[in-house]
Amino acid sequence: MAKLISKTYGDALFDIAVENEKTDVFFEEVKGLKQVLLENPELSKFLEHPDIELSEKVTAVEKIFHGRVSEEIVGLLRIVVTKGRSSNLMEILDYFVAKTKEFKKIGVASVTSATELSDAQKTKIVEKLLSSTSYKEFEMNYGVDPELIGGIVIRIGDRVVDGSVRNKLMSLKKELSGIQLA
């Protein structure tokens, strides 16, 4: 249900952004709005509180955000609050950001390696990803997992390329366990 809600509202905002040629503006404003919500959890609690009147919540949203973000973003917030969907606000914003990144051909990649990668290695990985995908740029997230033993694991969305030594050893073990000795 939450996915349907975030998709419905996120798609509506995205369609308005494309139609009005404000994709970049909305993208930056939504990222800023997400940051405000993360830094001020009491605002989310206020918007989600069942005992506070909807009119109070709408007034608060308008006072806080009017003049700071586009009227369309304030309108989205007003509708989300009025429809009692405040608990889904972050998912809606996340959906919009992800959809806009796809539209702008910005990939999000998670790279996990056994040891910390050098800047040269990171640059080489980005260059390889750009040449082998349809993305124009990448947001890179790097992590270290010593259990990989060596190599790297790259995740872009639901696609995973596992070039780790651990994976190769597990494959070899599986292959060898299937061999029958005479």
N, C-alpha and C positions, 0 to 999 in steps of 0.2 A: 504494500500500500504506500509506504514512504517513497519507494522508487517512482511510483506512478505520480505522486504528488510533486516530487522534485522535477520529474520530467515535464509534467504539464506546465508548471509555473516557469521552469527554466527555459523550456522551448518558447513560451510566449514572450519572455523577455528577450531571448535571442532573436526571435523574428522581428520584434520591434527595433532592436539594435541594427539588424541588417537593413531593414526597410528604411530606417532614418539615417543610415550610414554613420552610426555612432558605436560601432563595434569596439573600437579602441577605447573610446571614452567610457562606455559601460564596463568594459573589461577592467580598466584601472579603478573605477569607482567601486565595483563589486569586490575586487581584491582589498581595497581600503575598508569597505564595510565589513568584510570578514575579519580583518585585523581588529577593527573596533569591537566587534562582538567577542573575539577571543580575549582581548585585553580587558573587557568589561563584562564578566560573566553575570554580574548583577542586572545588567540590561536584559539579557536573555531570560533570566529568572523572572524579571518584571513582566516581560512580554508573554511568558508562558503561564504566569500565575492565574489560576482559575477564579480567584475571588476579586480580581481587579476588573473593573468595567472595560469593555472593548473601547468605548469612547475615550477613556483616560489613556489607554494604550495608543490609540490612533493619534491623539493630541500630543503625546510624548514623542512619538515617532516623527511627527511633522515638525515639532519644535527642535528636536535634535538634528534632523537631517535636512530640513528645508534650507536651500541656499548652499548646502555643502555638497550635495550630489544632484544629479539630474532629476527633473520632475518625474520622469518615468521610473526611476529607482525608488523615489518616495512613494509613487503610486503603487509599485509592486509591494513595498513594505506595508502600505495602508491596506491593500487587498489581503495580503497574507495574514495580517493581524485580524482584520475584520472577519475573515473566514475561519479563524481559530486554528491556523496552521503555523503559528509561531514556533512550535517545536520542530518544524521541518525547515525553518529558514536557512540554517547552515547547509543542509543537503541541497536545497534549491540553489543557493549561491555556488556551492561546489559543482553542481551539474552545469550551471551556466558557464563557469570558468573552464571546465573540461570541454564543453561543446565549442566554446570560443577558441580554445587552444587548437582543437582539431580544425576548425575553420581557418585559422591563421597558419596552419601547418607547423605548430609548435609541438614537438614530441616531448614526452616526459619519460626519462630513462633512469632506472635504478641499476647501478653497477656495484656489485659486491665482489671484493677481491680478498685474497688470503692476507695480503699486507697492504699498507698504504701505497697508493699509486703516486707516481711523480707527476708533475705538471705536463711533462712531455708525453707520458703515457695517457693521461686524460685527454690531451689534445688529439692524440692519434685515435683514441676511441671515438671521440666526437666526429672527427673527419670520416672515419669508417662508417659510422651510423648515418651521417648525412649523405654519403655516397651510395648507401645500400637501402635507403628508405625514401619515401616521398616528402619527408619533413624538411623544412627550410632552416629550422633551428631546433635546439634541444635544451630543455631544462634538465640538468644532470644532478642526480642524487648519488653520492658515493658512500659506501659502507665497507667495513672490514669484518670478515668472518674467518678466523684462523683455521676453522674446521674444514675449509675448502682445500687446504693443504697448498694449493697453487692454482693459477689460472683465474678466470673471472666468470661471473654469472651476470648476464644482462637481461633486465626485464623492461619491456615497453608494453604497457597495457597488460593484456593477457598473454602476450608472447614472451617466451623465455628461451634464451640461448645459454646453455650451461656448458661452459668450457673449463670447468674446474677439474682438478686432479681427482678430487673425491668422487665426482660423477664418473670419471673414466675408470677409476678403480672399482666402483660398484658395478659398472657395465662389464668389466673384465671378470669380476667375481661371478656374476650371473652367467656369463658365457662359459666360464670354466666349470661351474656347477652343473651345466647341462651336458658336459662331455662324459661319455661312459667309457670306462676303461675295460678292456677285454681281459 
